Amino acid sequence: MRKIILIFALVMVTVSLSGCLDTQVAQIEQLTDTINDHIISGDAYFNQAATSTNNYQYETAQSQVNNASSDFNLARSSTQEALIYAKNLQDQVYINYLQITLQELDAKINATNELKVAIPLFSRNDTRTGNTHVDLANGYMDTSLEYQKQREDIVQQNPTKFKS
């Protein structure tokens, strides 16, 4: 009788743990969708802000760059949450993917902050200093593209882990 109870208990623990792992993977997948949506939206706002700045529409640019900042920060907090799940799973593919995503987002946030600084400078006709900040923003965005490429490579190398 004790063997039956022990076997039953082991089966229950195994099934329980299996469900937890599946739940954590589902959480990562759901958060990854959210992260990507915020990155796409943040990129669009950032590009709109750059265009508005070039067209001397500084109030519009400031609003758009604030929206970009918000989206990138939301993506970053979702990435940190997903990284906790990945570390709990001890899944190195997800861990690497999410760490690279954090680096990409940090670069995008830095670029956005530089553009935030540049916009009021341009509105005061301080183009030299404004251009310095735009150059920094462009450098950060170039760096973010390198991280984005690394993320895409991980997805291509692990199609079973990432839905298309």
Legacy VTK file of the C-alpha trace (Angstrom):
# vtk DataFile Version 3.0
C-alpha trace
ASCII
DATASET POLYDATA
POINTS 164 float
0.000 0.000 0.000
2.859 2.383 0.818
4.378 1.799 -2.635
1.121 2.764 -4.318
0.877 5.965 -2.267
4.524 6.792 -2.964
4.115 6.184 -6.703
0.907 8.233 -6.740
2.667 11.084 -4.912
5.594 11.018 -7.354
3.217 11.083 -10.317
1.363 14.044 -8.816
4.613 15.955 -8.197
5.787 15.251 -11.747
2.488 16.373 -13.267
2.451 19.443 -11.047
5.980 20.471 -12.009
5.245 19.867 -15.666
2.286 22.218 -15.451
4.407 24.903 -13.778
7.031 24.720 -16.506
4.403 24.937 -19.242
2.843 27.915 -17.479
6.186 29.730 -17.295
6.852 29.119 -20.995
3.365 30.433 -21.775
4.106 33.518 -19.680
7.353 34.111 -21.585
5.539 33.740 -24.906
2.788 36.137 -23.851
5.278 38.679 -22.530
7.380 38.372 -25.691
4.339 39.401 -27.739
3.821 42.389 -25.440
7.511 43.308 -25.618
7.552 43.187 -29.401
4.361 45.270 -29.646
5.886 47.968 -27.424
9.166 47.935 -29.352
7.337 48.346 -32.676
5.194 51.138 -31.270
8.182 52.842 -29.618
10.151 52.689 -32.855
7.246 54.247 -34.752
6.912 57.079 -32.216
10.672 57.647 -32.226
10.739 57.895 -36.024
7.733 60.228 -35.999
9.461 62.407 -33.403
12.579 62.604 -35.576
10.479 63.560 -38.600
8.541 66.170 -36.614
11.812 67.598 -35.318
13.138 67.860 -38.868
9.921 69.673 -39.834
10.303 72.154 -36.921
7.182 70.746 -35.199
8.759 70.688 -31.774
5.653 70.319 -29.594
4.498 67.356 -31.655
8.008 65.906 -31.585
8.150 66.225 -27.791
4.846 64.386 -27.420
5.957 61.639 -29.794
9.319 61.181 -28.098
7.543 60.927 -24.730
5.300 58.202 -26.195
8.380 56.382 -27.522
9.983 56.576 -24.089
6.852 55.174 -22.466
6.659 52.246 -24.899
10.346 51.398 -24.558
10.102 51.484 -20.763
6.994 49.264 -20.799
8.858 46.819 -23.042
11.809 46.897 -20.663
9.714 46.083 -17.589
7.974 43.240 -19.452
11.389 41.932 -20.528
12.613 41.943 -16.938
9.527 39.980 -15.899
10.006 37.452 -18.699
13.667 37.095 -17.753
12.629 35.998 -14.249
10.525 33.202 -15.774
13.391 32.206 -18.086
15.820 32.053 -15.173
13.347 29.949 -13.190
13.214 27.550 -16.140
17.001 27.743 -16.492
16.446 28.008 -20.244
19.612 29.542 -21.689
18.029 30.337 -25.062
15.297 32.439 -23.475
17.777 33.963 -21.026
20.128 35.048 -23.830
17.245 36.344 -25.938
15.826 38.414 -23.100
19.212 39.754 -21.969
19.900 40.926 -25.522
16.419 42.445 -25.613
17.259 44.415 -22.462
20.447 45.695 -24.099
18.492 46.687 -27.201
15.921 48.498 -25.098
18.575 50.286 -23.067
20.067 51.585 -26.319
16.624 52.701 -27.546
15.884 54.394 -24.210
19.233 56.211 -24.359
18.505 57.303 -27.942
15.088 58.552 -26.898
16.568 60.482 -23.973
19.082 62.149 -26.293
16.301 63.170 -28.678
14.310 64.511 -25.709
17.264 66.749 -24.895
17.771 67.808 -28.520
14.198 68.946 -29.249
14.120 71.960 -26.889
17.613 72.913 -28.031
16.423 73.074 -31.628
13.385 75.099 -30.583
15.808 77.663 -29.073
17.902 77.622 -32.280
20.833 75.915 -30.555
21.411 73.633 -33.519
25.031 72.834 -32.720
24.261 71.320 -29.309
21.008 69.831 -30.631
22.886 68.088 -33.422
25.367 66.683 -30.901
22.482 65.012 -29.072
20.943 63.799 -32.336
24.284 62.252 -33.283
24.344 60.454 -29.926
20.737 59.326 -30.468
21.657 57.950 -33.894
24.613 56.080 -32.411
22.406 54.477 -29.767
19.850 53.497 -32.408
22.601 51.954 -34.537
23.664 49.919 -31.504
20.060 48.860 -30.901
19.901 47.529 -34.469
22.905 45.304 -33.748
21.093 43.842 -30.740
17.917 43.464 -32.770
19.867 41.423 -35.339
21.225 39.207 -32.546
17.669 38.618 -31.299
16.506 37.731 -34.803
19.391 35.260 -35.121
18.352 33.529 -31.885
14.777 33.240 -33.145
15.943 31.768 -36.468
18.230 29.280 -34.722
15.451 28.172 -32.330
12.185 28.062 -34.307
10.552 25.643 -31.872
10.923 28.124 -29.007
9.574 31.159 -30.828
6.306 31.284 -32.688
6.416 33.160 -35.956
LINES 1 165
164 0 1 2 3 4 5 6 7 8 9 10 11 12 13 14 15 16 17 18 19 20 21 22 23 24 25 26 27 28 29 30 31 32 33 34 35 36 37 38 39 40 41 42 43 44 45 46 47 48 49 50 51 52 53 54 55 56 57 58 59 60 61 62 63 64 65 66 67 68 69 70 71 72 73 74 75 76 77 78 79 80 81 82 83 84 85 86 87 88 89 90 91 92 93 94 95 96 97 98 99 100 101 102 103 104 105 106 107 108 109 110 111 112 113 114 115 116 117 118 119 120 121 122 123 124 125 126 127 128 129 130 131 132 133 134 135 136 137 138 139 140 141 142 143 144 145 146 147 148 149 150 151 152 153 154 155 156 157 158 159 160 161 162 163
